[in-house]
Amino acid sequence: MHPPGFRNFLLLASSLLFAGLSAVPQSFSPSLRSWPGAACRLSRAESERRCRAPGQPPGAALCHGRGRCDCGVCICHVTEPGMFFGPLCECHEWVCETYDGSTCAGTCHCGRCKCDNSDGSGLVYGKFCECDDRECIDDETEEICGGHGKCYCGNCYCKAGWHGDKCEFQCDITPWESKRRCTSPDGKICSNRGTCVCGECTCHDVDPTGDWGDIHGDTCECDERDCRAVYDRYSDDFCSGHGQCNCGRCDCKAGWYGKKCEHPQSCTLSAEESIRKCQGSSDLPCSGRGKCECGKCTCYPPGDRRVYGKTCECDDRRCEDLDGVVCGGHGTCSCGRCVCERGWFGKLCQHPRKCNMTEEQSKNLCESADGILCSGKGSCHCGKCICSAEEWYISGEFCDCDDRDCDKHDGLICTGNGICSCGNCECWDGWNGNACEIWLGSEYP
């Protein structure tokens, strides 16, 4: 028999203990039963609240659905391989999200990847620790991307003028020149179908197994897929079988028309008669400057009045110099030939008949670096070389260029669609290719 004071002390201690247990954090999980099998001292609502993740509403899964709630404490179960743990069974050690077929490139901790950055560099990162920027470190300089680029997920993205896996190589041309060489006729870098490295495009070909893929050209401007009605990388059925694919555009056979030569054409002329009418006095149909359809020529470029005639025989672009000046500003153009004003002569009316120089002054301006007058292939007039008319292919400021070095197509230098400038074709608008043989302009009207 204890005295009444002692009984009161026990009741006070029990009350304080219960209040303290009610205030413990949810992660703390002592037994809230007086002894095994005794009733829980928490209400059902309070018990379930403690077993739910913070912020979850009543009725949400208890213990993340991976255990049972026993008087405010989660008892995790293992009904499948592995182990659940944590105050609310929130950790699942064996499940880390996968990347590239492998589970967590680092250490799996509570269902999340913990990347190995023991050196404190922080170069290994990503949701699955899949990014390792140590791959970007140059072996020689020990710098990221050699100090000439930025690394993203183990890949170097080089600054202009640098290239290589770790930006270790420098281009021998300026970034501006590299961009210029890679710019396609439509003003896009590699036609948005390739990568520019030091002035050369590497095309993103969808079928790289062949010698010449579907996407090609100096600036990836040609896409052969455009010649197929339905794209099939294993099929050679171009232009519906009724034409030839030329840089992504169909040149239809006689009797067919359409973007992909899919429509038969009603024409009373035979193919031979049609071509003969389109040739006229030229060796090529439409003088190589247009498209022949049923004996009639549609001249390139469509809508350009400088190319005209029944067989596109007149090309007033030939009266322009590389800067686009017609007949040097001293004449008019008539069917591709300059008619010079009085006091001027030359193919482009570029030479004045009167000269204010002495003969010695004139000759000094006409001598090339080797001291030979007009390279021995022309005469000097007023400080400018006039190349020999007998050798039609000689050109250049000092008659030092041979136009026969320019590429030909269908027997024509620069295909008649550009100017030969010292061995290289300078193509007119809408044309491209080494010999200006590829039409990239608008569709025929």
Backbone hydrogen bonds in HBPLUS format (Angstrom, degrees):
<---DONOR---> <-ACCEPTOR-->    atom                        ^
c    i                          cat <-CA-CA->   ^        H-A-AA   ^      H-
h    n   atom  resd res      DA  || num        DHA   H-A  angle D-A-AA Bond
n    s   type  num  typ     dist DA aas  dist angle  dist       angle   num
A0006-PHE N   A0003-PRO O   3.12 MM   3  5.56 128.3  2.40 108.9 120.9     1
A0007-ARG N   A0003-PRO O   3.41 MM   4  6.81 153.6  2.48 148.7 155.8     2
A0008-ASN N   A0004-PRO O   3.10 MM   4  6.38 158.9  2.15 152.2 157.3     3
A0009-PHE N   A0005-GLY O   3.09 MM   4  6.36 149.3  2.19 142.0 150.0     4
A0010-LEU N   A0006-PHE O   3.15 MM   4  6.51 152.5  2.23 147.7 154.0     5
A0011-LEU N   A0007-ARG O   3.14 MM   4  6.46 158.6  2.19 151.8 157.2     6
A0012-LEU N   A0008-ASN O   3.05 MM   4  6.31 157.8  2.10 149.1 154.7     7
A0013-ALA N   A0009-PHE O   3.04 MM   4  6.27 159.7  2.08 149.9 155.1     8
A0014-SER N   A0010-LEU O   3.01 MM   4  6.20 157.1  2.06 148.5 154.6     9
A0015-SER N   A0011-LEU O   3.13 MM   4  6.34 156.4  2.19 145.7 151.5    10
A0016-LEU N   A0012-LEU O   3.10 MM   4  6.36 162.3  2.14 150.4 154.6    11
A0017-LEU N   A0013-ALA O   3.01 MM   4  6.21 156.9  2.07 148.0 154.2    12
A0018-PHE N   A0014-SER O   3.03 MM   4  6.26 162.4  2.06 152.0 155.8    13
A0019-ALA N   A0015-SER O   3.03 MM   4  6.25 159.0  2.07 149.8 155.6    14
A0020-GLY N   A0016-LEU O   2.96 MM   4  6.16 155.4  2.02 146.1 153.0    15
A0021-LEU N   A0017-LEU O   2.99 MM   4  6.25 157.1  2.05 150.6 156.3    16
A0022-SER N   A0018-PHE O   3.08 MM   4  6.28 148.5  2.18 143.5 151.7    17
A0023-ALA N   A0020-GLY O   3.13 MM   3  5.24 135.3  2.34  97.4 109.5    18
A0024-VAL N   A0021-LEU O   3.38 MM   3  5.40 161.5  2.42 101.7 107.0    19
A0028-PHE N   A0025-PRO O   3.04 MM   3  5.46 146.8  2.15 107.7 117.4    20
A0041-ARG N   A0032-LEU O   3.35 MM   9  6.11 159.5  2.40 156.1 161.4    21
A0038-ALA N   A0035-TRP O   2.86 MM   3  5.44 161.2  1.89 146.5 148.3    22
A0047-SER N   A0043-SER O   2.93 MM   4  6.09 158.8  1.98 150.9 157.2    23
A0048-GLU N   A0044-ARG O   2.95 MM   4  6.17 162.1  1.98 151.1 155.1    24
A0049-ARG N   A0045-ALA O   2.93 MM   4  6.10 149.6  2.02 143.0 152.1    25
A0050-ARG N   A0046-GLU O   3.14 MM   4  6.36 154.1  2.21 145.5 150.7    26
A0051-CYS N   A0048-GLU O   3.04 MM   3  5.01 135.4  2.24  95.4 108.4    27
A0052-ARG N   A0049-ARG O   3.26 MM   3  5.35 161.5  2.30 102.7 108.3    28
A0063-CYS N   A0051-CYS O   2.81 MM  12  5.42 173.4  1.81 153.0 154.3    29
A0056-GLN N   A0053-ALA O   3.09 MM   3  5.71 158.9  2.14 143.5 144.4    30
A0060-ALA N   A0057-PRO O   3.09 MM   3  5.83 156.4  2.15 143.6 144.8    31
A0065-GLY N   A0062-LEU O   2.84 MM   3  5.60 162.2  1.87 123.7 129.7    32
A0066-ARG N   A0063-CYS O   2.91 MM   3  5.76 168.0  1.93 125.6 129.6    33
A0077-HIS N   A0066-ARG O   2.97 MM  11  6.09 174.0  1.97 148.4 148.1    34
A0068-ARG N   A0075-ILE O   3.02 MM   7  5.32 157.8  2.07 137.6 138.1    35
A0075-ILE N   A0068-ARG O   2.81 MM   7  5.32 168.7  1.83 161.6 165.6    36
A0070-ASP N   A0073-VAL O   2.70 MM   3  5.08 178.0  1.70 154.3 154.4    37
A0073-VAL N   A0070-ASP O   3.12 MM   3  5.08 148.2  2.23  99.6 109.3    38
A0085-PHE N   A0091-CYS O   3.03 MM   6  5.19 155.2  2.09 135.8 141.4    39
A0091-CYS N   A0085-PHE O   2.91 MM   6  5.19 156.4  1.97 171.5 165.0    40
A0089-CYS N   A0086-GLY O   2.99 MM   3  4.67 171.3  2.00 110.1 110.1    41
A0095-VAL N   A0092-HIS O   3.06 MM   3  5.78 161.6  2.10 125.8 131.3    42
A0099-TYR N   A0102-SER O   3.02 MM   3  5.63 165.2  2.05 158.0 158.8    43
A0102-SER N   A0099-TYR O   3.14 MM   3  5.63 167.7  2.16 122.8 122.6    44
A0105-ALA N   A0128-PHE O   3.09 MM  23  6.14 161.9  2.12 156.6 154.0    45
A0107-THR N   A0114-LYS O   2.86 MM   7  5.02 174.5  1.86 142.9 143.7    46
A0114-LYS N   A0107-THR O   2.73 MM   7  5.02 151.9  1.80 142.6 152.5    47
A0109-HIS N   A0112-ARG O   2.69 MM   3  5.21 175.5  1.69 160.9 161.0    48
A0112-ARG N   A0109-HIS O   2.98 MM   3  5.21 158.3  2.03 110.5 117.6    49
A0120-GLY N   A0117-ASN O   2.89 MM   3  5.32 161.3  1.93 115.1 121.0    50
A0133-ASP N   A0123-LEU O   2.86 MM  10  5.01 164.8  1.88 150.4 145.8    51
A0125-TYR N   A0131-CYS O   2.94 MM   6  5.28 156.2  2.00 143.6 151.5    52
A0131-CYS N   A0125-TYR O   3.00 MM   6  5.28 153.4  2.07 169.0 165.9    53
A0129-CYS N   A0126-GLY O   3.00 MM   3  4.47 163.7  2.02  98.2 103.0    54
A0135-GLU N   A0132-ASP O   3.19 MM   3  6.17 171.5  2.20 123.3 125.7    55
A0136-CYS N   A0133-ASP O   3.07 MM   3  5.41 159.3  2.11 107.3 113.7    56
A0137-ILE N   A0134-ARG O   3.23 MM   3  5.46 166.5  2.24 108.8 112.9    57
A0145-CYS N   A0136-CYS O   2.80 MM   9  5.30 163.9  1.82 138.4 144.0    58
A0138-ASP N   A0143-GLU O   2.90 MM   5  5.52 169.5  1.91 152.6 152.6    59
A0142-GLU N   A0138-ASP O   2.69 MM   4  4.85 136.0  1.88 133.2 144.5    60
A0146-GLY N   A0143-GLU O   3.32 MM   3  4.90 152.6  2.40 115.6 107.7    61
A0147-GLY N   A0144-ILE O   2.90 MM   3  5.76 167.6  1.91 127.7 131.0    62
A0148-HIS N   A0145-CYS O   2.91 MM   3  5.81 171.7  1.92 130.4 132.5    63
A0159-LYS N   A0148-HIS O   2.84 MM  11  5.72 165.5  1.86 152.9 148.5    64
A0150-LYS N   A0157-TYR O   2.99 MM   7  5.30 159.0  2.04 139.9 140.8    65
A0157-TYR N   A0150-LYS O   2.76 MM   7  5.30 159.7  1.80 156.9 164.1    66
A0152-TYR N   A0155-ASN O   2.89 MM   3  5.34 164.1  1.91 150.3 153.6    67
A0155-ASN N   A0152-TYR O   3.13 MM   3  5.34 156.2  2.19 108.1 115.4    68
A0162-TRP N   A0159-LYS O   3.13 MM   3  5.78 150.3  2.22 145.7 144.2    69
A0171-CYS N   A0161-GLY O   2.85 MM  10  5.25 168.9  1.87 142.3 145.5    70
A0163-HIS N   A0169-PHE O   2.82 MM   6  5.28 154.3  1.88 150.7 156.4    71
A0169-PHE N   A0163-HIS O   2.95 MM   6  5.28 160.9  1.99 171.8 165.5    72
A0167-CYS N   A0164-GLY O   3.15 MM   3  4.58 172.2  2.15 101.4 100.7    73
A0178-SER N   A0174-THR O   2.91 MM   4  6.20 158.7  1.96 156.5 163.3    74
A0179-LYS N   A0175-PRO O   2.93 MM   4  6.13 161.2  1.97 148.1 152.6    75
A0180-ARG N   A0176-TRP O   2.95 MM   4  6.17 154.3  2.02 144.1 151.7    76
A0181-ARG N   A0177-GLU O   2.97 MM   4  6.19 159.7  2.02 150.6 154.7    77
A0182-CYS N   A0178-SER O   3.14 MM   4  6.34 143.3  2.28 142.2 151.9    78
A0183-THR N   A0180-ARG O   3.32 MM   3  5.27 155.5  2.38  98.5 105.7    79
A0190-CYS N   A0182-CYS O   2.78 MM   8  5.41 172.3  1.78 155.8 156.0    80
A0184-SER N   A0188-LYS O   2.81 MM   4  5.44 174.6  1.81 158.4 157.3    81
A0187-GLY N   A0184-SER O   2.80 MM   3  5.33 159.2  1.84 126.8 128.4    82
A0191-SER N   A0188-LYS O   3.45 MM   3  4.82 162.9  2.48 104.2  99.4    83
A0192-ASN N   A0189-ILE O   2.95 MM   3  5.83 170.1  1.96 127.5 130.7    84
A0193-ARG N   A0190-CYS O   2.79 MM   3  5.79 168.3  1.81 131.3 135.1    85
A0204-HIS N   A0193-ARG O   2.68 MM  11  5.61 177.3  1.68 153.8 152.9    86
A0195-THR N   A0202-THR O   2.92 MM   7  5.19 154.1  1.99 134.3 139.3    87
A0202-THR N   A0195-THR O   2.83 MM   7  5.19 158.2  1.87 146.0 153.2    88
A0197-VAL N   A0200-GLU O   2.89 MM   3  5.34 170.2  1.90 151.2 152.9    89
A0200-GLU N   A0197-VAL O   3.08 MM   3  5.34 158.3  2.13 111.7 118.6    90
A0224-GLU N   A0214-ASP O   2.73 MM  10  4.88 163.0  1.76 151.8 150.2    91
A0216-HIS N   A0222-CYS O   2.98 MM   6  5.25 154.4  2.05 139.3 147.6    92
A0222-CYS N   A0216-HIS O   2.99 MM   6  5.25 156.2  2.04 168.0 162.9    93
A0220-CYS N   A0217-GLY O   3.09 MM   3  4.56 172.4  2.09 103.4 103.1    94
A0226-ASP N   A0223-ASP O   3.12 MM   3  6.04 162.8  2.15 124.3 127.8    95
A0227-CYS N   A0224-GLU O   2.99 MM   3  5.54 164.4  2.02 116.4 121.5    96
A0228-ARG N   A0225-ARG O   3.19 MM   3  5.58 168.5  2.20 114.1 117.2    97
A0239-CYS N   A0227-CYS O   2.77 MM  12  5.21 151.5  1.85 142.1 151.9    98
A0235-SER N   A0232-ASP O   2.95 MM   3  5.34 169.7  1.96 122.0 124.1    99
A0238-PHE N   A0236-ASP O   2.84 MM   2  5.69 125.1  2.14 113.4  96.7   100
A0241-GLY N   A0238-PHE O   2.78 MM   3  5.71 166.6  1.80 132.9 137.6   101
A0242-HIS N   A0239-CYS O   2.86 MM   3  5.74 171.7  1.87 131.9 133.7   102
A0253-LYS N   A0242-HIS O   2.82 MM  11  5.69 171.1  1.83 149.4 147.1   103
A0244-GLN N   A0251-ASP O   2.95 MM   7  5.19 158.5  1.99 135.0 138.0   104
A0251-ASP N   A0244-GLN O   2.81 MM   7  5.19 168.1  1.83 152.9 156.8   105
A0246-ASN N   A0249-ARG O   2.70 MM   3  5.16 176.3  1.70 155.6 156.9   106
A0249-ARG N   A0246-ASN O   3.14 MM   3  5.16 153.9  2.21 102.3 110.4   107
A0256-TRP N   A0253-LYS O   3.11 MM   3  5.83 145.0  2.24 147.1 145.7   108
A0265-GLN N   A0255-GLY O   2.64 MM  10  4.77 160.8  1.68 135.5 132.1   109
A0257-TYR N   A0263-HIS O   2.84 MM   6  5.31 155.8  1.89 154.4 162.1   110
A0263-HIS N   A0257-TYR O   2.97 MM   6  5.31 159.7  2.01 174.4 167.7   111
A0261-CYS N   A0258-GLY O   3.13 MM   3  4.53 174.1  2.13  99.9 100.1   112
A0274-SER N   A0270-SER O   2.92 MM   4  6.13 159.0  1.97 154.0 159.9   113
A0275-ILE N   A0271-ALA O   3.09 MM   4  6.29 164.2  2.12 147.5 150.9   114
A0276-ARG N   A0272-GLU O   2.96 MM   4  6.11 159.5  2.00 148.0 154.2   115
A0277-LYS N   A0273-GLU O   3.04 MM   4  6.24 156.8  2.10 147.7 152.7   116
A0278-CYS N   A0274-SER O   3.14 MM   4  6.38 147.6  2.25 142.6 151.6   117
A0279-GLN N   A0275-ILE O   2.95 MM   4  6.12 125.7  2.25 144.1 158.4   118
A0279-GLN N   A0276-ARG O   3.30 MM   3  5.19 140.2  2.47  92.4 103.3   119
A0286-CYS N   A0278-CYS O   2.81 MM   8  5.27 165.5  1.83 121.8 126.9   120
A0282-SER N   A0279-GLN O   3.02 MM   3  5.29 154.6  2.09 135.3 132.9   121
A0287-SER N   A0284-LEU O   3.08 MM   3  4.99 137.9  2.26 135.1 124.9   122
A0288-GLY N   A0285-PRO O   3.05 MM   3  5.94 170.7  2.06 125.5 128.5   123
A0289-ARG N   A0286-CYS O   2.81 MM   3  5.71 170.2  1.81 131.4 134.5   124
A0300-TYR N   A0289-ARG O   2.66 MM  11  5.56 170.7  1.67 156.5 153.7   125
A0291-LYS N   A0298-THR O   2.81 MM   7  5.16 155.6  1.87 139.8 145.7   126
A0298-THR N   A0291-LYS O   2.90 MM   7  5.16 151.1  1.98 140.6 150.2   127
A0293-GLU N   A0296-LYS O   2.86 MM   3  5.33 168.3  1.88 154.5 157.4   128
A0296-LYS N   A0293-GLU O   3.08 MM   3  5.33 156.8  2.14 109.9 117.2   129
A0304-ASP N   A0301-PRO O   3.02 MM   3  5.47 165.7  2.05 137.6 138.5   130
A0307-VAL N   A0304-ASP O   3.36 MM   3  6.20 169.9  2.37 120.8 123.1   131
A0316-ASP N   A0306-ARG O   2.76 MM  10  4.89 160.9  1.79 153.6 150.5   132
A0308-TYR N   A0314-CYS O   2.98 MM   6  5.29 157.8  2.03 143.0 150.3   133
A0314-CYS N   A0308-TYR O   3.02 MM   6  5.29 156.2  2.08 163.9 161.9   134
A0312-CYS N   A0309-GLY O   3.12 MM   3  4.48 170.1  2.13 100.0 100.2   135
A0318-ARG N   A0315-ASP O   3.16 MM   3  6.07 168.1  2.17 122.3 125.4   136
A0319-CYS N   A0316-ASP O   3.13 MM   3  5.49 161.4  2.16 107.0 112.8   137
A0320-GLU N   A0317-ARG O   3.04 MM   3  5.42 164.9  2.06 112.9 116.9   138
A0327-CYS N   A0319-CYS O   2.82 MM   8  5.43 173.5  1.83 155.2 156.2   139
A0321-ASP N   A0325-VAL O   3.13 MM   4  5.59 146.2  2.25 136.0 144.0   140
A0324-GLY N   A0321-ASP O   2.90 MM   3  5.22 163.6  1.92 114.9 119.8   141
A0329-GLY N   A0326-VAL O   2.86 MM   3  5.79 166.9  1.88 131.4 134.7   142
A0330-HIS N   A0327-CYS O   2.88 MM   3  5.84 170.6  1.89 131.8 134.1   143
A0341-GLU N   A0330-HIS O   2.82 MM  11  5.67 164.5  1.84 154.9 149.7   144
A0332-THR N   A0339-VAL O   2.98 MM   7  5.26 156.5  2.04 139.6 142.1   145
A0339-VAL N   A0332-THR O   2.70 MM   7  5.26 166.2  1.72 164.6 169.5   146
A0334-SER N   A0337-ARG O   2.78 MM   3  5.26 165.8  1.80 151.4 155.9   147
A0337-ARG N   A0334-SER O   3.09 MM   3  5.26 153.8  2.16 107.4 115.5   148
A0344-TRP N   A0341-GLU O   3.17 MM   3  5.83 146.8  2.28 145.4 142.8   149
A0353-ARG N   A0343-GLY O   2.85 MM  10  5.18 162.0  1.88 135.9 136.1   150
A0345-PHE N   A0351-HIS O   2.87 MM   6  5.32 153.0  1.94 151.4 160.0   151
A0351-HIS N   A0345-PHE O   2.96 MM   6  5.32 159.5  2.00 174.0 168.2   152
A0349-CYS N   A0346-GLY O   3.06 MM   3  4.50 169.9  2.07  99.6 100.8   153
A0362-SER N   A0358-THR O   3.01 MM   4  6.24 161.5  2.04 153.5 158.5   154
A0363-LYS N   A0359-GLU O   2.98 MM   4  6.18 160.7  2.02 148.2 152.9   155
A0364-ASN N   A0360-GLU O   3.07 MM   4  6.27 156.0  2.13 148.5 154.5   156
A0365-LEU N   A0362-SER O   3.20 MM   3  5.42 127.4  2.49  99.6 112.2   157
A0366-CYS N   A0363-LYS O   3.03 MM   3  5.03 136.8  2.22  97.6 110.3   158
A0374-CYS N   A0366-CYS O   3.04 MM   8  5.68 171.2  2.05 146.0 146.6   159
A0368-SER N   A0372-ILE O   3.10 MM   4  5.71 167.6  2.11 148.3 147.5   160
A0371-GLY N   A0368-SER O   2.87 MM   3  5.31 161.4  1.91 119.2 123.1   161
A0376-GLY N   A0373-LEU O   2.85 MM   3  5.75 168.7  1.86 129.9 133.7   162
A0377-LYS N   A0374-CYS O   2.89 MM   3  5.90 175.1  1.89 134.1 135.7   163
A0388-SER N   A0377-LYS O   3.04 MM  11  5.97 160.8  2.07 153.6 147.4   164
A0379-SER N   A0386-ILE O   2.94 MM   7  5.26 157.9  1.99 145.3 143.6   165
A0386-ILE N   A0379-SER O   2.71 MM   7  5.26 166.9  1.72 165.0 168.8   166
A0381-HIS N   A0384-LYS O   2.81 MM   3  5.34 169.4  1.82 153.0 156.5   167
A0384-LYS N   A0381-HIS O   3.02 MM   3  5.34 154.1  2.09 110.8 119.1   168
A0394-ILE N   A0391-GLU O   3.05 MM   3  5.85 173.6  2.06 128.9 130.6   169
A0403-ASP N   A0393-TYR O   2.70 MM  10  4.81 174.0  1.70 152.4 150.8   170
A0395-SER N   A0401-CYS O   3.02 MM   6  5.05 159.0  2.07 133.0 136.5   171
A0401-CYS N   A0395-SER O   2.84 MM   6  5.05 154.1  1.91 163.7 155.1   172
A0399-CYS N   A0396-GLY O   3.14 MM   3  4.62 170.3  2.15 100.6 101.8   173
A0405-ASP N   A0402-ASP O   2.96 MM   3  5.87 168.5  1.98 125.5 129.4   174
A0406-CYS N   A0403-ASP O   3.15 MM   3  5.53 159.8  2.20 107.2 113.2   175
A0414-CYS N   A0407-ASP O   2.89 MM   7  5.88 174.6  1.89 164.7 163.9   176
A0409-HIS N   A0412-LEU O   3.01 MM   3  5.42 150.8  2.10 140.2 146.9   177
A0412-LEU N   A0409-HIS O   3.07 MM   3  5.42 168.2  2.09 114.5 117.2   178
A0415-THR N   A0412-LEU O   3.04 MM   3  4.56 155.2  2.10 115.6 110.6   179
A0416-GLY N   A0413-ILE O   3.06 MM   3  6.12 164.8  2.09 128.6 129.8   180
A0417-ASN N   A0414-CYS O   2.80 MM   3  5.84 166.5  1.82 135.5 137.6   181
A0428-TRP N   A0417-ASN O   3.05 MM  11  6.07 172.7  2.06 149.3 147.0   182
A0419-ILE N   A0426-GLU O   2.89 MM   7  5.12 158.5  1.94 140.6 140.1   183
A0426-GLU N   A0419-ILE O   2.74 MM   7  5.12 170.5  1.75 154.5 158.0   184
A0421-SER N   A0424-ASN O   2.74 MM   3  5.23 174.9  1.74 155.3 154.7   185
A0424-ASN N   A0421-SER O   3.22 MM   3  5.23 159.4  2.27 104.8 111.1   186
A0431-TRP N   A0428-TRP O   3.04 MM   3  5.79 160.1  2.08 148.0 150.0   187
A0440-LEU N   A0430-GLY O   2.65 MM  10  5.13 169.6  1.66 161.4 163.2   188
A0432-ASN N   A0438-ILE O   2.75 MM   6  5.01 142.1  1.89 143.4 154.6   189
A0438-ILE N   A0432-ASN O   2.86 MM   6  5.01 158.7  1.90 165.6 158.6   190
A0436-CYS N   A0433-GLY O   3.05 MM   3  4.62 167.3  2.06 101.9 104.2   191
